[in-house]
Amino acid sequence: MVVPPYAVAALLAWFVTYWTTPTARWLARRVGAVDYPGGRRINRRPLPRLGGVAIALGVLLGAAVTLPMPGPVAVVREPRHLVLAIPYGAVPREFWGILVGAMAVALVGLYDDLRQVSGRVKFPLIYLCAALPVLFGLTTPFVTNPVTGQLVALGLWGQVFTAVWVGSAAIAMNSIDGVDGLAAGIAAIVAGTFFVAGMLRGAGLPTLVLCAAVAGSAVGFLRYNFNPARVIMGDSGALFLGYLLGALSVAGLFKTLTALSLAVPLLAMGVPIFDTAFAVFRRLRRRVSVFQPDRAHVHHRLLDRGLSQRQAVLLLYGTTALLSSLSLALSGWVDRWIPLSVAALLGGALWVVARRLGLLVRTP
C-alpha cells in the first residue's frame, strides 16, 4: 500500500488544526484576544480570535513532515514485520522561502490580534513578509503576450510583481474574514482548485503538498468556525492563508508561462480579490484612507439584504466554486465541457438562490 505525500499532508494538517483549535481558543481568552460585539463586528457574543495559531501549526507541521518526501509513503509486508518506508530528499529552496514568509506573516497577524496594529504599519510589514520567498528564488520570470504568444522576460519586475501579488492576496483574504466560516471555506475551495490545476498540469509534489496542507487545515478549522462560530481565526489565520494561496499560485501556476494560467488564481480567488479592489476604490472615491475599515464589504451587503450568516457564506462558497470551475475551463488544461457544465449548473443554482432571497430585486 502506498500513500502519496499530499494525502499525508492533508490528513496531518487537518488533525493538528482540529485538535489544537480548542487550545488556541483557551489561550485567546487567557490573554484577552477576544472580539466583543459592537462597531463593524457582527458577532453577538465575545469570540476568541487566535484560531489562526492552530491553522498555522497544522499547515507548517504538515508541510515540514511531507515536503521532504520525493515519493509516496509505502507500507511493505515482510515475513514477520510490516515496514513503513518513508522516502526523504531535499526541499526546493523556494519552498523554504515560502515557509519562512508564512511564519513571518503569521507573526505579524498574531501581533495584530494581540495589540491591534494600525493598517499603516501592518500592510507594509505584510509586503515585506511577501518579499521573503522572492529572496529564496520564488519569482514570475516571464509572461506570455496574449496576442503574439511570445514570452516576455520580466527580470526585476517579476520579483516585484511576485511580492506585490503575494502580499495583496494575504490582505484580500483578511478583508473577507468578517463572517463565520467565510475565509476558511473559501481558502479550502481555492486550495482545492489549485491542487486540481496542479495535478492536471503536472506541478511538482511540493506545490501539491502545500495545497493539500492548506485545504486540510482550513477544513479542520471549520469544525469550530462555521456559524455559530466558537472561535475566529483573526489576522494571524486570514493573512497566513491568503499569503500561502498567493505564493502557491506563483509556484504552481504562473510558472506555466501561459497567458491563461493567470485565469486560475484570478478567478478562483475572485471573491476576496474583487471585494478588496472595490473596497480600495470605494474609500478613494470617498476621499478617506484606504486603511480605514468600513462595513460595506460583500458579506456585509448580503447581511444587510436580510440574509443570515449561513446563507451569505453558502452563497459566497457557491460563487467561489463557480469561479473556480470557470478558471479550470478557461485555462484549457482539462476537457472544457466538464468544468463548463459544472459552472453552468452552479450558475443556475446561484441565480435561483439569489432570486429567492431577493438579491436580484433593485432596492430604492
Beta strands, then each sheet from edge to edge (+ up, - down):
strand 1: 2-3
strand 2: 34-35
strand 3: 47-48
strand 4: 73-77
strand 5: 82-85
strand 6: 142-144
strand 7: 151-153
sheet 1: 1+ 4- 5+
sheet 2: 2+ 3-
sheet 3: 6+ 7-
end
